[in-house]
Amino acid sequence: MISESIKTLIRKLIVKTNSKQANWKPSSGENSYQLRLTSGTITVDAWFDQSEDTEYMGVSIYNNSGDRIENIYIPKMDEENYELLMELHNAVNESYFRTDETIKGLLDEIDNNGDIGHEIASDDDLPF
Amino acid sequence: MSKEQKLLVITFIVLSAVSSVIFFFAKSDSDSSLSFISVWGSFASLFAFVFLYLQLKSQQALTREIDQKIIDTKKLLVKLFSIADISKGPKIAEQAQTFLRVKKYESALLRLKDLKEILIYIKHYNDKESVLDESVYSDHITNVTIDLSNINDIIIGKKNKINASKINGNLEEVSTFISDFELKIKDHDF
């Protein structure tokens, strides 16, 4: 179960992340990211629990003293909440890897007139 | 004897000498030595009270000085013990990195817990002396807590993977942070 205040927080994070205004960094967990704010830190992660044979999405919140104040993990069977967290995780993934910008950049280069592709520098630069 | 006491004694001696001289050279037949001694005795008692008062004052000042020295010594001892505890931090971080490399997660977890204790100790020290940047401290304690949580999830089988290079990076940074802090409290009179 996710409280309404946490749901509101997650929805606002999705909006902020999609607008490229959230500075997510990789965290130490599996498929995990963290966002450091002045008031605390939020982590989001996705994993497969082999013992339960279930996919999970998780979000945790830490205060500035390093105490974990919220630890939410939602199994795939809880569709509504799982979808919400998955939407956040996908937005973060997209934002961190800049997938859209990279694909757009590649398309722009391909659409340009002329040759594409750089020479790959060789390590063997000796004259003999 | 304090300066005031010395001055008092000298004044007493001088006044006694002057009054004795005046009495013996200027006395009339009706004046007797006994009355002079009686009056001189009263003044001597007065001087004795003033001398005692000055003695008590100087004793109090000495007690305050001793108390302050005790406080300063205690502070120094606490500082030395603090430095000794805090200086273990980088070594503990290094051990945690080694355990992670060989996938000994339980041992890495214990080391991270020790590291968290040292960070909390640093915070407690900082509450008294205000040496470090709170925001930087907050980053490190949060990272250690997150890493602890993720390693624990591996141990209990909840998750299969951790980002070990991220944890190693965090450990390097916290090690540097602790070393910097240790130098600050060693080099300055905190």
Chai-1 contact restraints between the chains, C-beta under 6 A:
chainA,res_idxA,chainB,res_idxB,connection_type,confidence,min_distance_angstrom,max_distance_angstrom,comment,restraint_id
A,P26,B,K166,contact,1.0,0.0,6.0,A-B,restraint_1
A,S27,B,I146,contact,1.0,0.0,6.0,A-B,restraint_2
A,S28,B,D147,contact,1.0,0.0,6.0,A-B,restraint_3
A,S28,B,N150,contact,1.0,0.0,6.0,A-B,restraint_4
A,S28,B,I162,contact,1.0,0.0,6.0,A-B,restraint_5
A,S28,B,N163,contact,1.0,0.0,6.0,A-B,restraint_6
A,S28,B,K166,contact,1.0,0.0,6.0,A-B,restraint_7
A,S28,B,I167,contact,1.0,0.0,6.0,A-B,restraint_8
A,G29,B,N150,contact,1.0,0.0,6.0,A-B,restraint_9
A,E30,B,K159,contact,1.0,0.0,6.0,A-B,restraint_10
A,E30,B,K161,contact,1.0,0.0,6.0,A-B,restraint_11
A,T41,B,T142,contact,1.0,0.0,6.0,A-B,restraint_12
A,W47,B,K159,contact,1.0,0.0,6.0,A-B,restraint_13
A,S51,B,G157,contact,1.0,0.0,6.0,A-B,restraint_14
A,Y62,B,T142,contact,1.0,0.0,6.0,A-B,restraint_15
A,N64,B,S138,contact,1.0,0.0,6.0,A-B,restraint_16
A,G66,B,I141,contact,1.0,0.0,6.0,A-B,restraint_17
A,G66,B,T142,contact,1.0,0.0,6.0,A-B,restraint_18
A,G66,B,T145,contact,1.0,0.0,6.0,A-B,restraint_19
